[in-house]
Amino acid sequence: MADKLFTVGKLVNTQGIRGEVKILSQTDFPEKRFAPGSSLILEQAGTHKQLPIEIETSREHKNMYIAKLKGYDNINQVEGFKGWLVKISEKFIEALPEDEFYFHEIIGCKVITEDDEELGVVKEILTPGANDVWVVEQEDGKRVLLPVIDDVVLNVDVAAKMIRVHLMEGLL
């Protein structure tokens, strides 16, 4: 499985005795990712042990997905998958509308101000509520929190890994 993989959820528990599992979604497209017939990959955190799976049935329940994995018919077969990550192959990534980006496209981008001063590199993305916040690490190790709003983010070029921003008063 040399293809690049992206996490879309985490298998957090079993459900009942017939082999169903609870998946905590970490994707904007859960209805597609966990639909019957979807090909996914389970990966054991820390070991990179991987197992291809197919969703047989699924339903949303209390902000999670209850899924039946094809070929797994009882709790004993799925019990060991608790804590494993649910991933997709890069070839199944959806195209996003213009001016929308996946986290992996933003993390690692160099951030420059509108005056061409280098601010740092995006190391992390926080999702606290109304808008995302990009954590930019400067050369001296200090971190700048940039709200992802139109007044701050002027241009994103994921191909060049470059983001141009306007520093509003109080951001530094």
C-alpha positions in Angstrom: 0.0 0.0 0.0 2.4 2.6 -1.2 -0.4 5.1 -1.9 -0.5 8.1 0.4 -3.2 7.7 3.1 -5.5 10.2 4.8 -7.3 9.8 8.1 -11.1 10.0 7.8 -12.0 8.6 11.2 -11.2 6.5 14.2 -12.7 3.1 15.2 -13.5 3.8 18.8 -15.6 0.8 19.9 -17.7 -2.2 19.0 -21.5 -2.1 18.8 -23.4 -5.2 19.7 -22.3 -8.8 19.1 -22.7 -9.0 15.3 -19.4 -7.4 14.3 -20.6 -3.7 14.0 -18.1 -1.0 15.0 -18.4 2.7 16.1 -16.4 5.1 13.9 -15.8 8.7 15.1 -15.8 10.7 11.8 -12.9 13.1 11.1 -14.0 14.0 7.6 -16.3 16.5 5.9 -17.7 13.8 3.7 -18.8 11.0 6.2 -21.9 10.1 4.1 -19.5 9.1 1.2 -16.6 7.7 3.3 -18.8 5.3 5.3 -21.3 4.5 2.6 -21.9 0.8 1.9 -19.3 -0.4 -0.6 -16.6 2.1 0.5 -13.1 0.8 0.4 -11.1 2.0 3.5 -8.0 1.0 5.3 -7.7 0.4 9.0 -4.3 1.4 10.4 -3.1 0.5 13.9 -1.8 3.7 15.5 1.9 3.6 16.1 2.6 0.4 14.2 1.5 1.3 10.7 0.0 -2.2 10.5 -2.7 -1.9 7.8 -5.8 -3.8 6.8 -8.0 -3.1 3.8 -11.8 -3.2 4.6 -15.1 -2.6 2.9 -18.2 -1.1 4.5 -21.1 -3.5 4.2 -23.7 -1.3 6.0 -23.6 1.9 8.0 -25.8 4.4 9.8 -25.3 7.6 11.7 -25.9 7.5 15.4 -25.1 10.1 18.0 -22.4 11.9 16.0 -20.8 8.6 15.1 -21.2 6.0 12.4 -22.2 2.4 13.2 -20.7 0.3 10.5 -20.7 -3.3 9.6 -17.4 -4.4 7.9 -17.7 -6.9 5.1 -16.5 -10.3 6.2 -16.6 -9.6 9.9 -19.6 -11.1 11.5 -19.1 -11.1 15.3 -17.7 -9.0 18.1 -14.6 -11.2 18.5 -13.4 -10.4 15.0 -13.5 -6.7 15.4 -12.7 -6.2 19.1 -9.0 -5.9 18.3 -9.6 -2.9 16.0 -10.5 -0.5 18.8 -8.3 2.6 18.5 -7.3 1.9 14.9 -7.5 4.8 12.5 -9.8 4.7 9.4 -8.0 6.0 6.3 -8.6 6.4 2.6 -6.3 6.3 -0.3 -5.2 9.5 -1.9 -7.1 8.5 -5.1 -10.4 8.8 -3.3 -10.0 12.4 -2.1 -12.8 14.7 -3.3 -12.1 17.8 -5.2 -12.9 20.9 -3.1 -14.5 24.1 -4.3 -12.2 27.0 -5.1 -10.9 28.7 -1.9 -11.4 25.6 0.2 -8.4 23.4 1.2 -7.6 20.2 3.0 -5.6 20.5 6.2 -2.7 18.5 4.6 -2.5 21.2 1.9 -2.1 24.0 4.4 0.2 22.5 6.9 3.8 23.2 5.9 2.9 26.3 3.8 5.2 29.3 4.2 3.3 32.4 5.4 4.3 35.9 4.2 2.7 39.3 5.0 1.4 41.6 2.3 4.7 43.5 2.7 6.6 40.3 1.7 8.0 39.7 5.2 8.3 36.0 6.1 6.2 35.2 9.1 6.8 31.5 9.4 5.3 28.1 8.5 1.9 26.7 9.3 2.5 23.8 11.8 -1.1 23.1 13.0 -4.7 23.9 12.4 -7.1 24.5 15.2 -10.9 24.3 14.8 -12.3 26.1 17.8 -15.6 27.2 16.4 -16.7 30.0 14.0 -13.5 29.7 11.9 -10.3 27.7 11.8 -7.1 29.1 13.2 -3.7 28.4 11.6 -0.8 28.1 14.0 2.3 29.7 12.4 5.7 28.9 13.9 8.2 31.6 13.5 12.0 31.1 13.2 12.5 32.0 16.8 10.0 29.3 17.9 7.3 31.7 18.8 3.8 30.9 17.5 1.3 33.2 15.8 -2.4 32.3 15.7 -4.0 33.4 12.5 -7.8 33.4 12.2 -8.8 32.0 8.8 -11.0 34.9 7.7 -11.1 37.0 4.6 -9.7 40.0 6.3 -6.5 38.1 7.3 -6.0 35.5 4.6 -5.4 37.3 1.3 -4.1 34.5 -1.0 -3.4 30.7 -0.7 -1.2 29.0 -3.3 -1.0 25.3 -2.3 1.1 24.4 -5.4 3.8 26.9 -4.3 3.1 26.2 -0.5 2.7 29.9 0.0 0.1 31.9 1.9 -0.1 35.7 1.9 -1.8 37.4 4.9 -2.7 40.8 6.2 -1.7 41.2 9.9 -4.6 42.9 11.6 -3.8 45.0 14.7 -3.2 42.8 17.7 -2.3 39.5 15.9 1.4 39.7 16.8 
